[in-house]
Amino acid sequence: QFRFGGERDKALVELQSRELHGCTITLSKVAESQPAGAAGGAGGAPPPRGPPLGDEQVLSMLLRRETAKAARDFRGADALRDSLKRSGVLIDEGSRTWRADDGRSGVLPPRQAA
């Protein structure tokens, strides 16, 4: 599931009419029956949203997360990731980037040596 409509639309265009194992891929947009995150929340409600974070706060939390991961404090790193997510900041480890709900984005801090 895509959290940003623009990403979904881009993927739709890129994959439309491609072939996979001899079959042509056909995609279309389907209206969501419930808001994103509604299925997993308590009582069907989406998880509560934290206050929006400024760029310095985001970068500080990302750096603390990298430091926690380097120290093998994965519980702490996950807690920071979850806190960022509640504030509308998603982390993409594959591309080493972050993106906020309001469209801001950036590169993750360099990985810390153990």
Biotite code that builds the C-alpha atoms (Angstrom):
import biotite.structure as struc

atoms = struc.array([
    struc.Atom([0.000, 0.000, 0.000], chain_id="A", res_id=1, res_name="GLN", atom_name="CA", element="C"),
    struc.Atom([1.334, 3.427, -0.948], chain_id="A", res_id=2, res_name="PHE", atom_name="CA", element="C"),
    struc.Atom([1.202, 6.273, 1.595], chain_id="A", res_id=3, res_name="ARG", atom_name="CA", element="C"),
    struc.Atom([1.564, 8.964, -1.056], chain_id="A", res_id=4, res_name="PHE", atom_name="CA", element="C"),
    struc.Atom([-0.740, 9.257, -4.058], chain_id="A", res_id=5, res_name="GLY", atom_name="CA", element="C"),
    struc.Atom([2.043, 10.531, -6.306], chain_id="A", res_id=6, res_name="GLY", atom_name="CA", element="C"),
    struc.Atom([4.114, 7.394, -5.687], chain_id="A", res_id=7, res_name="GLU", atom_name="CA", element="C"),
    struc.Atom([1.134, 5.178, -6.444], chain_id="A", res_id=8, res_name="ARG", atom_name="CA", element="C"),
    struc.Atom([0.435, 7.042, -9.681], chain_id="A", res_id=9, res_name="ASP", atom_name="CA", element="C"),
    struc.Atom([4.087, 6.855, -10.746], chain_id="A", res_id=10, res_name="LYS", atom_name="CA", element="C"),
    struc.Atom([4.195, 3.103, -10.096], chain_id="A", res_id=11, res_name="ALA", atom_name="CA", element="C"),
    struc.Atom([0.932, 2.697, -12.014], chain_id="A", res_id=12, res_name="LEU", atom_name="CA", element="C"),
    struc.Atom([2.361, 4.442, -15.081], chain_id="A", res_id=13, res_name="VAL", atom_name="CA", element="C"),
    struc.Atom([5.689, 2.579, -14.896], chain_id="A", res_id=14, res_name="GLU", atom_name="CA", element="C"),
    struc.Atom([4.113, -0.865, -14.608], chain_id="A", res_id=15, res_name="LEU", atom_name="CA", element="C"),
    struc.Atom([1.179, -0.433, -16.995], chain_id="A", res_id=16, res_name="GLN", atom_name="CA", element="C"),
    struc.Atom([1.420, -2.778, -20.023], chain_id="A", res_id=17, res_name="SER", atom_name="CA", element="C"),
    struc.Atom([4.714, -4.336, -18.920], chain_id="A", res_id=18, res_name="ARG", atom_name="CA", element="C"),
    struc.Atom([5.186, -8.034, -19.435], chain_id="A", res_id=19, res_name="GLU", atom_name="CA", element="C"),
    struc.Atom([5.993, -10.471, -16.677], chain_id="A", res_id=20, res_name="LEU", atom_name="CA", element="C"),
    struc.Atom([6.582, -14.145, -17.486], chain_id="A", res_id=21, res_name="HIS", atom_name="CA", element="C"),
    struc.Atom([4.797, -13.703, -20.820], chain_id="A", res_id=22, res_name="GLY", atom_name="CA", element="C"),
    struc.Atom([1.744, -11.989, -19.322], chain_id="A", res_id=23, res_name="CYS", atom_name="CA", element="C"),
    struc.Atom([0.849, -8.320, -19.819], chain_id="A", res_id=24, res_name="THR", atom_name="CA", element="C"),
    struc.Atom([0.273, -6.339, -16.617], chain_id="A", res_id=25, res_name="ILE", atom_name="CA", element="C"),
    struc.Atom([-2.893, -4.249, -16.559], chain_id="A", res_id=26, res_name="THR", atom_name="CA", element="C"),
    struc.Atom([-3.430, -1.913, -13.607], chain_id="A", res_id=27, res_name="LEU", atom_name="CA", element="C"),
    struc.Atom([-6.103, 0.555, -12.576], chain_id="A", res_id=28, res_name="SER", atom_name="CA", element="C"),
    struc.Atom([-6.748, 2.804, -9.613], chain_id="A", res_id=29, res_name="LYS", atom_name="CA", element="C"),
    struc.Atom([-9.288, 1.526, -7.118], chain_id="A", res_id=30, res_name="VAL", atom_name="CA", element="C"),
    struc.Atom([-10.863, 3.755, -4.488], chain_id="A", res_id=31, res_name="ALA", atom_name="CA", element="C"),
    struc.Atom([-9.853, 2.691, -1.011], chain_id="A", res_id=32, res_name="GLU", atom_name="CA", element="C"),
    struc.Atom([-12.719, 1.445, 1.102], chain_id="A", res_id=33, res_name="SER", atom_name="CA", element="C"),
    struc.Atom([-11.159, 2.803, 4.300], chain_id="A", res_id=34, res_name="GLN", atom_name="CA", element="C"),
    struc.Atom([-8.471, 5.361, 5.172], chain_id="A", res_id=35, res_name="PRO", atom_name="CA", element="C"),
    struc.Atom([-4.859, 4.194, 5.300], chain_id="A", res_id=36, res_name="ALA", atom_name="CA", element="C"),
    struc.Atom([-4.021, 2.743, 8.696], chain_id="A", res_id=37, res_name="GLY", atom_name="CA", element="C"),
    struc.Atom([-7.650, 2.271, 9.735], chain_id="A", res_id=38, res_name="ALA", atom_name="CA", element="C"),
    struc.Atom([-7.511, -1.504, 9.788], chain_id="A", res_id=39, res_name="ALA", atom_name="CA", element="C"),
    struc.Atom([-4.737, -1.791, 12.378], chain_id="A", res_id=40, res_name="GLY", atom_name="CA", element="C"),
    struc.Atom([-5.764, 0.870, 14.883], chain_id="A", res_id=41, res_name="GLY", atom_name="CA", element="C"),
    struc.Atom([-7.690, 0.327, 18.086], chain_id="A", res_id=42, res_name="ALA", atom_name="CA", element="C"),
    struc.Atom([-11.393, 0.120, 17.366], chain_id="A", res_id=43, res_name="GLY", atom_name="CA", element="C"),
    struc.Atom([-10.716, 0.654, 13.638], chain_id="A", res_id=44, res_name="GLY", atom_name="CA", element="C"),
    struc.Atom([-9.456, 4.210, 14.205], chain_id="A", res_id=45, res_name="ALA", atom_name="CA", element="C"),
    struc.Atom([-6.148, 5.326, 12.666], chain_id="A", res_id=46, res_name="PRO", atom_name="CA", element="C"),
    struc.Atom([-3.253, 5.674, 15.107], chain_id="A", res_id=47, res_name="PRO", atom_name="CA", element="C"),
    struc.Atom([-2.981, 9.112, 16.712], chain_id="A", res_id=48, res_name="PRO", atom_name="CA", element="C"),
    struc.Atom([-0.811, 11.620, 14.827], chain_id="A", res_id=49, res_name="ARG", atom_name="CA", element="C"),
    struc.Atom([1.984, 13.404, 16.636], chain_id="A", res_id=50, res_name="GLY", atom_name="CA", element="C"),
    struc.Atom([2.840, 17.052, 16.045], chain_id="A", res_id=51, res_name="PRO", atom_name="CA", element="C"),
    struc.Atom([4.701, 17.863, 12.815], chain_id="A", res_id=52, res_name="PRO", atom_name="CA", element="C"),
    struc.Atom([8.465, 17.932, 13.202], chain_id="A", res_id=53, res_name="LEU", atom_name="CA", element="C"),
    struc.Atom([10.884, 20.525, 11.844], chain_id="A", res_id=54, res_name="GLY", atom_name="CA", element="C"),
    struc.Atom([13.824, 19.488, 9.662], chain_id="A", res_id=55, res_name="ASP", atom_name="CA", element="C"),
    struc.Atom([16.296, 19.780, 12.562], chain_id="A", res_id=56, res_name="GLU", atom_name="CA", element="C"),
    struc.Atom([14.114, 17.565, 14.772], chain_id="A", res_id=57, res_name="GLN", atom_name="CA", element="C"),
    struc.Atom([13.771, 14.961, 12.003], chain_id="A", res_id=58, res_name="VAL", atom_name="CA", element="C"),
    struc.Atom([17.524, 14.894, 11.359], chain_id="A", res_id=59, res_name="LEU", atom_name="CA", element="C"),
    struc.Atom([18.301, 14.714, 15.072], chain_id="A", res_id=60, res_name="SER", atom_name="CA", element="C"),
    struc.Atom([15.969, 11.739, 15.526], chain_id="A", res_id=61, res_name="MET", atom_name="CA", element="C"),
    struc.Atom([17.364, 10.026, 12.429], chain_id="A", res_id=62, res_name="LEU", atom_name="CA", element="C"),
    struc.Atom([20.918, 10.453, 13.726], chain_id="A", res_id=63, res_name="LEU", atom_name="CA", element="C"),
    struc.Atom([19.911, 9.094, 17.159], chain_id="A", res_id=64, res_name="ARG", atom_name="CA", element="C"),
    struc.Atom([18.279, 6.138, 15.373], chain_id="A", res_id=65, res_name="ARG", atom_name="CA", element="C"),
    struc.Atom([21.467, 5.389, 13.402], chain_id="A", res_id=66, res_name="GLU", atom_name="CA", element="C"),
    struc.Atom([23.501, 5.627, 16.614], chain_id="A", res_id=67, res_name="THR", atom_name="CA", element="C"),
    struc.Atom([21.102, 3.223, 18.365], chain_id="A", res_id=68, res_name="ALA", atom_name="CA", element="C"),
    struc.Atom([21.347, 0.755, 15.479], chain_id="A", res_id=69, res_name="LYS", atom_name="CA", element="C"),
    struc.Atom([25.168, 0.917, 15.564], chain_id="A", res_id=70, res_name="ALA", atom_name="CA", element="C"),
    struc.Atom([25.027, 0.149, 19.297], chain_id="A", res_id=71, res_name="ALA", atom_name="CA", element="C"),
    struc.Atom([22.696, -2.782, 18.471], chain_id="A", res_id=72, res_name="ARG", atom_name="CA", element="C"),
    struc.Atom([19.888, -1.097, 20.423], chain_id="A", res_id=73, res_name="ASP", atom_name="CA", element="C"),
    struc.Atom([17.265, -2.196, 17.917], chain_id="A", res_id=74, res_name="PHE", atom_name="CA", element="C"),
    struc.Atom([14.388, -1.651, 20.322], chain_id="A", res_id=75, res_name="ARG", atom_name="CA", element="C"),
    struc.Atom([15.442, 1.993, 20.735], chain_id="A", res_id=76, res_name="GLY", atom_name="CA", element="C"),
    struc.Atom([15.952, 2.385, 16.981], chain_id="A", res_id=77, res_name="ALA", atom_name="CA", element="C"),
    struc.Atom([12.481, 0.946, 16.329], chain_id="A", res_id=78, res_name="ASP", atom_name="CA", element="C"),
    struc.Atom([10.955, 3.279, 18.921], chain_id="A", res_id=79, res_name="ALA", atom_name="CA", element="C"),
    struc.Atom([12.509, 6.289, 17.158], chain_id="A", res_id=80, res_name="LEU", atom_name="CA", element="C"),
    struc.Atom([11.266, 5.004, 13.774], chain_id="A", res_id=81, res_name="ARG", atom_name="CA", element="C"),
    struc.Atom([7.754, 4.592, 15.200], chain_id="A", res_id=82, res_name="ASP", atom_name="CA", element="C"),
    struc.Atom([7.848, 8.075, 16.720], chain_id="A", res_id=83, res_name="SER", atom_name="CA", element="C"),
    struc.Atom([8.880, 9.550, 13.364], chain_id="A", res_id=84, res_name="LEU", atom_name="CA", element="C"),
    struc.Atom([6.110, 7.607, 11.643], chain_id="A", res_id=85, res_name="LYS", atom_name="CA", element="C"),
    struc.Atom([3.507, 8.958, 14.095], chain_id="A", res_id=86, res_name="ARG", atom_name="CA", element="C"),
    struc.Atom([4.708, 12.447, 13.161], chain_id="A", res_id=87, res_name="SER", atom_name="CA", element="C"),
    struc.Atom([4.275, 11.722, 9.455], chain_id="A", res_id=88, res_name="GLY", atom_name="CA", element="C"),
    struc.Atom([7.888, 10.878, 8.568], chain_id="A", res_id=89, res_name="VAL", atom_name="CA", element="C"),
    struc.Atom([8.524, 7.643, 6.670], chain_id="A", res_id=90, res_name="LEU", atom_name="CA", element="C"),
    struc.Atom([11.959, 6.050, 6.334], chain_id="A", res_id=91, res_name="ILE", atom_name="CA", element="C"),
    struc.Atom([13.006, 4.126, 3.230], chain_id="A", res_id=92, res_name="ASP", atom_name="CA", element="C"),
    struc.Atom([16.076, 2.073, 4.155], chain_id="A", res_id=93, res_name="GLU", atom_name="CA", element="C"),
    struc.Atom([16.442, 0.793, 0.584], chain_id="A", res_id=94, res_name="GLY", atom_name="CA", element="C"),
    struc.Atom([17.053, 4.225, -0.902], chain_id="A", res_id=95, res_name="SER", atom_name="CA", element="C"),
    struc.Atom([18.421, 5.661, 2.390], chain_id="A", res_id=96, res_name="ARG", atom_name="CA", element="C"),
    struc.Atom([15.889, 8.523, 2.305], chain_id="A", res_id=97, res_name="THR", atom_name="CA", element="C"),
    struc.Atom([13.090, 9.931, 4.449], chain_id="A", res_id=98, res_name="TRP", atom_name="CA", element="C"),
    struc.Atom([9.889, 11.668, 3.438], chain_id="A", res_id=99, res_name="ARG", atom_name="CA", element="C"),
    struc.Atom([7.370, 13.692, 5.434], chain_id="A", res_id=100, res_name="ALA", atom_name="CA", element="C"),
    struc.Atom([3.620, 13.816, 4.798], chain_id="A", res_id=101, res_name="ASP", atom_name="CA", element="C"),
    struc.Atom([3.965, 17.485, 3.802], chain_id="A", res_id=102, res_name="ASP", atom_name="CA", element="C"),
    struc.Atom([6.328, 16.610, 0.916], chain_id="A", res_id=103, res_name="GLY", atom_name="CA", element="C"),
    struc.Atom([9.665, 17.359, 2.572], chain_id="A", res_id=104, res_name="ARG", atom_name="CA", element="C"),
    struc.Atom([12.322, 14.729, 2.063], chain_id="A", res_id=105, res_name="SER", atom_name="CA", element="C"),
    struc.Atom([16.008, 14.100, 2.574], chain_id="A", res_id=106, res_name="GLY", atom_name="CA", element="C"),
    struc.Atom([18.831, 11.606, 2.805], chain_id="A", res_id=107, res_name="VAL", atom_name="CA", element="C"),
    struc.Atom([19.355, 9.470, 5.904], chain_id="A", res_id=108, res_name="LEU", atom_name="CA", element="C"),
    struc.Atom([22.495, 10.211, 7.941], chain_id="A", res_id=109, res_name="PRO", atom_name="CA", element="C"),
    struc.Atom([25.504, 7.980, 7.160], chain_id="A", res_id=110, res_name="PRO", atom_name="CA", element="C"),
    struc.Atom([25.535, 4.610, 8.853], chain_id="A", res_id=111, res_name="ARG", atom_name="CA", element="C"),
    struc.Atom([27.485, 4.635, 12.105], chain_id="A", res_id=112, res_name="GLN", atom_name="CA", element="C"),
    struc.Atom([30.401, 2.248, 12.676], chain_id="A", res_id=113, res_name="ALA", atom_name="CA", element="C"),
    struc.Atom([29.900, -0.147, 15.577], chain_id="A", res_id=114, res_name="ALA", atom_name="CA", element="C"),
])
